[in-house]
Amino acid sequence: MMKALKTTDPQIYQLVKKEEKRQKYGLEMIPSENYTSEAVMTVMGSVLTNKYSEGYPRKRYYGGNEFIDQVESLAQERAKKLFGVPHANVQPYSGSPANFAVYVGVCEPGDTIMGLNLTDGGHLTHGWKSSITSQFYKSVPYHVKADGRVDMDEVRQLAKKHKPKLIWAGATCYPFKYEYKEYAEIADSVGAYFAADIAHVAGLIVAGVHPSPAKYAHIITSTTHKTLRGPRGGIIMVTQKGLDKDPELGNKIDIALFPGMQGGPHDHQTGAIAVALGEALRPSFKRYGQQVVNNSYALAEALKENGFKLVGNGSENHLSLIDLTPIFGPGGGYFVEYALGVAGITVNKQTIPQEPSSPYFPSGLRIGSPALTTRGMKEAHMKRIAKWARSAVGEIEDYRMPMDKEGRNEYLKEFKIKTAKNKTLIKISKEIENFCSKFPVPGIK
Ligand SMILES: Cc1ncc(COP(=O)(O)O)c(C=O)c1O
């Protein structure tokens, strides 16, 4: 396939090759990323991409879907088995449309919804001010406490006061397990739907190393490309509890997604999701999930030993949130993301609870183990990585984020030019390149 690309479009071919190299010789530590399998990528690049199949299996608006029906049904059945739910929709193009479909399925415009505040680790689609979810619905955000954990007392009080139609659990940056049972009690006490967005922890739930919301939530949404290790995509599931609350809930969600929000499903993506779910059903996936958590724990401990402060002082899942304020004051996430990038460690800047700066110049850093675990790295490797990270940060720790816009642009430009040429960072990147060459990446020779 790459041969054909090389001839047809050498420019894109070269860029794909460069990205392959970046993924192979660097440490991919963004907690929402992973390396999917060669089998998954094969289906993504297959003829399934040629087909239109608006509708659902056996109820299509296009002919020629006899095989696509089987592909989609297999994906649905595997999702149901994996998560212990009676209804699964595997057509969302990604996690955000999956979440939007939940709103469309159970809320009327103007209804009140609750989700974790974005700068506390919540996702945009859970009602953040710049997401349409807060323009179409009345968003009442809840927060985390000083220890980094969701303030369940606040969730209870806000729910009692605002009587939301929908309460979200789930986050994009949260290093702990979720209190699904308590969320359910709160949602039930006010008659709200409880939706658990498990995008980040889906693979850990499958592996049995994170609690499952299946008994507690009415609806579960997920991406398929994070710890679940599939292609980019989304799933919406309705639990037995959800069907008991409303026997039509599955239909409502399906109709909300198609024809409500999307057109034809991406059949190549559906096929690849089916393959990934099949892989997740195997015993080896349980070992993978356990190792993700073991590695994240080892990384968290090693980061602390190297002088980093962690929000909540540790990790119970696949990620840690580093609070960089003791080193840099506000806005340090920007510097560290860039410097670690030069050193060959890909991470992403992140807000911390009670963020003193802003989402674009945040004071924290998200770092996780799912992708490195796929490559076969273990606890001892995490210790080595924490040391590299500390050395890299040592090279830039005198920088401080200017708070005025004018001065900031010049300062950051200067920072980037100097940091890109920093000899220690370049030396670390060479060491990391050498280290990474010992760990295979699926699909890259
Ligand atoms: C908790 C959560 N939900 C939903 C999404 C949205 O997924 P996507 O980026 O695929 O739309 C994300 C992505 O980061 C997420 O972290």
PDBQT file of the ligand as one rigid body, heavy atoms in Angstrom, charges set to zero:
ROOT
HETATM    1  C1  LIG A 501     -13.213  12.081  28.330  1.00  0.00    +0.000 C 
HETATM    2  C2  LIG A 501     -13.236  12.365  26.872  1.00  0.00    +0.000 A 
HETATM    3  N1  LIG A 501     -14.400  12.337  26.232  1.00  0.00    +0.000 NA
HETATM    4  C3  LIG A 501     -14.487  12.593  24.921  1.00  0.00    +0.000 A 
HETATM    5  C4  LIG A 501     -13.374  12.886  24.190  1.00  0.00    +0.000 A 
HETATM    6  C5  LIG A 501     -13.535  13.273  22.754  1.00  0.00    +0.000 C 
HETATM    7  O1  LIG A 501     -13.001  12.425  21.866  1.00  0.00    +0.000 OA
HETATM    8  P1  LIG A 501     -12.598  12.877  20.378  1.00  0.00    +0.000 P 
HETATM    9  O2  LIG A 501     -11.402  13.730  20.515  1.00  0.00    +0.000 OA
HETATM   10  O3  LIG A 501     -12.388  11.581  19.716  1.00  0.00    +0.000 OA
HETATM   11  O4  LIG A 501     -13.773  13.622  19.825  1.00  0.00    +0.000 OA
HETATM   12  C6  LIG A 501     -12.121  12.905  24.810  1.00  0.00    +0.000 A 
HETATM   13  C7  LIG A 501     -10.910  13.211  24.035  1.00  0.00    +0.000 C 
HETATM   14  O5  LIG A 501      -9.909  13.606  24.492  1.00  0.00    +0.000 OA
HETATM   15  C8  LIG A 501     -12.061  12.646  26.203  1.00  0.00    +0.000 A 
HETATM   16  O6  LIG A 501     -10.898  12.701  26.854  1.00  0.00    +0.000 OA
ENDROOT
TORSDOF 0
